[in-house]
Amino acid sequence: MYNGLIRPKIYLPVGLHVEEHSYILLHEQTHIKRYDHIIKPVAFLVLSVHWFNPLVWVAFMLMSRDMEFSCDERVLKKMNSDIYIRKSYASSLLTLATDRHILNGSPLAFGEGNVKGRIKNVLNYRKPRFWVLVFSIVIMIAVGIGLIANPKMKGIDELEQITGSNNNPPGEEVSLELPEKSAVEILGDLANQQFSIKGNQISDNDQETVVTFGKAFLNLYSGAIAEQKAVSFKNYISNENLLKFTIKMLELEQRRELNGGSGVRFGLENEFKEAEFKKLDGNVYYVSLPFSNQGSERALKMLVQAENKTLKMVDLYFGTKDGVDTIVTGHPADRKLHDPKLWDDQVWVDGVFEKLEKFESELLSMQK
C-alpha cells in the first residue's frame, strides 16, 4: 500500500515473490501518478458532507472501484497481459486479499476493495483495439465541445442596445426590461387576430371565445379612433356592406374626435363587464358587451356567427347618444339586432349610406 499526501511512500509486505513485488509496485505507482492519494480523501470529504444523499454514496463507491480496476488494467497492459500474467496477478490479489469492508477515504492496500470483481476483471481483460480507443476519444471530444460551447443568443445585439450594456459603467445595474409595444403595434396585432372554434356552429362552449372576439374588436375600433389610425376589420366582418359601413363610421368618428369629439371617451384600455348572450338560431348569437373608458359607459351589441369555423360579426350597434351609428341606423328603441341578413338588404343599406353622406357633409361644414 501507499501512504502520505505530499510525499507518498509505498509499503510492501515481507515474503513477496519477485513477480508479486513488481505487480504491487507498479499498481501503487500508478495510483500515485494519477494523484489518487489526493483525489480519494477529497471525495471522501464530499461524501461526509453529503452523507444523506444516496447518489453521492454510489458515486464514491463506483469511483473507488474504477480506481482499482484502472490500475489493475494498467499493470496488465504494461506486462503484455498474456494468460500467465493475468492468472499470476489474480493469484496475488487473492493471496493478499483482506476481510476489511469498511468504507473510508484512506488509500487502499493492494488486496483491499472489491477483490472478487477485480479478479474477474483481470482474468477477462483484453487489450482494447486501436479503433475502439480512437472512436471513444472522438466521442468524448464531441461531447466536451457540446458541453462547453455557449449557444449564440438570438437578438443579443438588440438586447445590448435595449439595456445599453456597452455604455454602462462597472457596478451599475442594468435594466433588462423590454420596451412595451406601441399603440400602433397593438392595433396591428388586434387587426391580424383570428378567432376560431372547433365546430361548424357556435355552441354554448364557445361563449368565452365569442367574448374575447368582441373585446378585441371593441379595442381595435376604439383604439383606432383615439390614435387616429386606419385599421382593417376583415378578420372580424365578412359582409361587404357592414365592413364598408364600419370603416366609414370609424373615419367619421375620427374626424369628429379631431373637431372636439362628442363627449365619448375612446382608447385601447377599456374595462368590460359581464356579457349577455342570446341564441337566435343554430349558428347566430346576440351578444351585448358592456364596457367603459375613463368613466364613459357604453355597450357593444353584435350578432356573431361562425363561417368556416371562424367567428364573424354580421351586425353591430353601439347606440350611444349622437353616435354615428345611432344617427344613421336608428335610435336604440327602434334599432334591434335580430336579423343576421340585415346588411344584405340593399334598400336598407342604401338608406344608411345616404344618411352617412348627409352626416359627413354636416360634419365638414362644421369644420369650416
N, C-alpha and C positions, 0 to 999 in steps of 0.2 A: 504494500500500500504506500501511498504518499501522504505527506502532511506538511502544513505550512502555507501561508498566503504569499508572502513577498519572495522568500527563497524556499520553495517547496523541496523536500527531500524524500527519496524513495527508500522504504524499508522492506528488506526481503527476509523471509524466514530461513532458518538454517536447514540444511539437509536437502536442498533442492538439487535436482538433476540439472545438467548443463542446459538441456533443451528448455526445461521449465524456467530456468533462470532467464534465458533470452526472451521467452514469451512474456513473462511478467514484466520484465524491464521495459520492453517495447510498448506493452499495453499502458503502463503507468506514464511513460514518457509522452505517449500520445495524449493522455489526459492533460498533462502539464502544458504541452504545446498549444492545446486548444483552450487553455485557461478554465478548464472545468473546475479546478480547485477554487476559483473565484465565483464562477457562474452559479455553482450549486448552492453555496451558502447564501448568496443574494436571493436566489429563487426560494430557498427555504424561509428567508426573512419575509418575503412577499406572502408565502403561504401562511406564516404565523399571523400576519396582519389580516389576511382574508381567510381565516380558518373556517368561517361559516359558509364559504362558497364551495360547493362540491366540485364545480368545474375547475377551480384552482388546484384542488387535490388531485384530480385526474390529470391535469396538465403537468403537475410536478412529478407524478409517478411515471408518466409516459416519457418525460424529459430524462429522468434518471435511467429508465430502461434503454432509451435510444442512445444515451451517452455510452453505456456499456456495449451495446450492440455495435455501435460505430467503431469503438476502439478495438473490439474483437475482430471486426472485418478488416480494419487497418493492418492488424498484425498478420492476418491470413494473406492479405494482398502482398505484404512485404516479403512473406516467406513462400510465395508462389501457390499457396493454398491447395497442394495436392492432397489426396485422401489420407496419406500417412500423417501429414502435418495437422490436418483437421482432427483426426482421431486422437493424436497426441495432445493437441491443445484442449480438446474436450475432456480428456482424461485428467489433465492438470486442473481444469475447472472443478471437476468432480472431487478430486483429491483434496483441494484447498477450500472446498465449499464449507460455509459456516451455517449455523442454525439461526443466525440473528436476522429477524424480520422487522426490526424497529425502523420506522420512517424517520430519517434525520437528514440534516444538511451537511454532515461531515463527508469527506471523500470516502468512497467505498474501497474496501480491500479487494484484492483480485478475485477472491472467491465469494464475495457478497453479491447481493442483488438477486435478480431472478435467474438463478443458476440453471434451472431446468430449461427455461426459454432460451438462455444463452447457448446451452449445449445444442439444442435443436437448430438454432440459427447457425452455429458453427458447422455442424455436420451437413446442413443444407446449403451452405454458402457456395455461390457461383460468382465468379468474377464478371461484373456487368459488361455487356458488349459495348463497343465503342459507339454505335449508333444510338443506343439507349441513353448513354450519357449526353451525347450531343442534343438529342431530342428533349431531354429533361432540362438542359441548360437553356435551350431556346424558349421552352415554355415558361421557365422561371423569369427570364429576361422580359418576355412579353407581358406577363402578369405584373412584374415590377414596374414596367413603364406605364401600364394602365393604372396602377395604384398611385403613382407619384405625379402623374400628369394632371394638371388642373384644366378643366374644360373652359373654353373661352365663353364668358358670359355674353349672351345676346344683348345688344344695346348698351354695352359698358361705356362706350363713348358718350351716349346720350345721358347715362346715369351720372357720369362725371360732370357733364355740362349742367345737369339739374342741381347736383349737390355743390358744384363749384369746388370740388376737392382739390383741383390743381392750384387754386388760389388761396386755400385756407392755410393759415399759419399752423405750425405744430401745436398740438394740445387743444386746439379749438374744436368744439363739437360740430359735427357735420350733419345736416338735416337730410334724411333720405325720403322725405315725403314727396310723392309725385304730384305735379300740378293737377288741379281739378279740371274737368272738361269745361270748355266754354259753352255758352248758351247755344251758339251755332252748331257745335258738335253734338250737343244733346238733342237739338231739333232734328239733326240729320239721323241720329240713332233712332229716334221715335218714328220718323218718316219711313225708315227702312225695316221696321219691325213687321213681322207677320205672325198671325195668331191662328194656330191650327188646333183641331180637335180630332179625336180618334174616329168617330162615326161620321156618317154622311149627313146626319141631322143633329141639331143641338139637343142635348138632354139636360136633365137637372144636374148631372155630374159635371157639366161644363160651365156652371154658373160663375165659378171663380175665374175661369179664363175669360168669360164674357165681361166681367167687371174689370179685369186687367186691360182688356181691349178698349173699353170705354174710357178708363183713366188715361191710357196712352193717347187716345185721340184728343181728349179734352186738353191734356198738357201740350200736345202739339199745336192745336188750334189757338189756345190762349197764349202760349209762349210765342207763337209766330206774330201775334198782334203786338205783344209787349216789345218784342225785338225788331219789329218791322221787317220781317224776313218772309220771302216767298217759300212755301214748302209744298210737298206733294202729299196728297191724300189717297193715292191709288191703292195703297195697301189696306185702306180702310173702307173705301167706297168703290164699287164696280159699276153702278148705274151712271151712265154718262151725264144725264141731266142733273142728278143730285151732285155729282162731282163738280160739274161746271158751276152750279149754284153755290156750293160750299167755297170754292175758290174765289168767286165774286164776292160772297159775303165777307170772307177774310179780307179782301182788298179794300172793301168799303169801311169795315171796322178799323183797319189800319189808318185809312185816311182820316176818319173821324177822330181817332186817337191823337193824331198829329194836330188836329184842329181843336184840341181841348178835351176830347172824349165825351162820354155820355154819363159819367159818374160811376161806371162799372170798372172794376179792377181786373186786369189781365196779368198773366205771368206763368212761369213754369212751376212755381211752388204753390200747388193747390192742395187744400185739405178736403178729404172726402168723408161722407157719412155712409151709412148702410144703404145699399142699393135695393130698389124694389123691382121684382121680377113678375112678369105675367106672360104665360104661354098663350099665343094666339092660335097657332096651329102646329103641326108636327115639326116645322123647321123654322118658325119665326117666334122670337121673344120680344116683348116690350120691356124696356129697361129704363128706369128712372134713377139717375145717379146724382144725388145732391152733393154740392161742393161749395167751397168758399175760398176767396182770395183776399187777404187783408180786410176781413170783415164783410166783404161783398158776397152775399149768399145767393146761389142760383142752383139750377138743376139742369142736367143734360138729359133730355128724353130721346130715346132712339129705338128703332126697330132693327134687330140684328138677326141675320140668318146665316146658314152655312152654305158655302159654294165650293165644291171640290174639297171638302174638309177644312176650309179656311173661313174664318169669320169675316163677314162683310156687313156694312150698315146700309139699309135700304131706305131709311128715313131718319131725320134728326130734327130736333127743335129745342131751342133754349127758352124762348118765350119771355125774355126779360123786357122790362118797360123800355120802350124806344129802341129795342134791339132790331137789327136789320131783318132778321127772320120773322120777328113779330109784325113788323110793318108790312112786309111783302107777302107773307104766307098766312097771316091771320092772328087774331087775338087768342090767348090761351083758352078762353071759353069756347071758341069755335074750332081751333086747330087741334084735332085729335089724331093721335098716331095709332091707327088701326088697319091701314091699308098698305100692304107691302108693295103694291103695284101703283101707288100714287104718282110716282115720278115717271111712270110710263104713260100717264095721261097727258098727251101733248097739249090739249086745250088748257088744262090747268097749268102746265109748265110754261106755256106762252104767256099766260096771265101773270105768273110770278115774275118772269123776266121783264115784262113791260113795267111792272111796279119797281123792279130793280133799276131800270133805266131812269125812271122818274125820280127815284130816291137819289141816284147818282148825280143827276142834273141839279137837284136842290142842294146837294152837298157841295158841288162845285161852285154854285152861286154864292153860297155862304162863305167860301174860302176867298172869294174875290174882294 
